[in-house]
Amino acid sequence: MTNAVRSPITTHVLDLSRGKPAAGIPVLLELGLVSGDPDAQLWKPIGKGETDSDGRVATLLPPGSPIAESTYRLTFQTAAYFKKHGVSGFYPYVQIVFDAADASQHYHVPLLLSPHGYSTYRGS
């Protein structure tokens, strides 16, 4: 899939405790407006979606949308997901902040989730 036919920023959530994709998690994408001091960072919402049956959100931004070389934040609302599955989760939400240093690239940010921990990495 080329960058022209997909959102330049995508994500995928896998529930490690269930061994399955995590469907139904609301995800918010924000653009950082101030660089430097993280305590003074301001955020502008620029996209949102919900993980599908495969745990993916491919429509955070319209396909082919330009992105800025900037800092971004993904927020995953995990509390309702855990509650739906009858699990007491430790993290009511997960935030991942990352830098997009090259606006011409695609940024895929997976989240590996469990009730008491999470991990992330730059995907492809």
C-alpha positions, 0 to 999 in steps of 0.5 A: 500500500502506498502513502497516497492510499493510506493515512500517513500515521496508522496504529495497531493494538494487540491484546497480549493477554488474550492473544488477539487484536484489541477491537473497539478502542477509541484513539485520538491523534494530536499534533504538538504545537510547542517543541522543547519543554514537554511540560509546556507542550500544547496539543491540537487534535487532528484525527481520531478513530476506533480500532477495528476487528483487526485492532487497526486504525488506518483512517486517523488522517485522510489518505495522502494527507501531508504531515508536519515534521513535528511531535505527535501524540496517540491516546488510546482509551483502554479503560472501556476495553478492559471493562468490556472484557471483565478485566481490571486494567491498571492503565485507563489510557495509554499515550504514545508521544513520537517524533515524525522527523521526515514528513514524507514517511509513513509512521505506523505505531503499534501498541502491545497491550495487557491489563498491567503493562504495554509496549510500543515500537515503530512499525512498518 
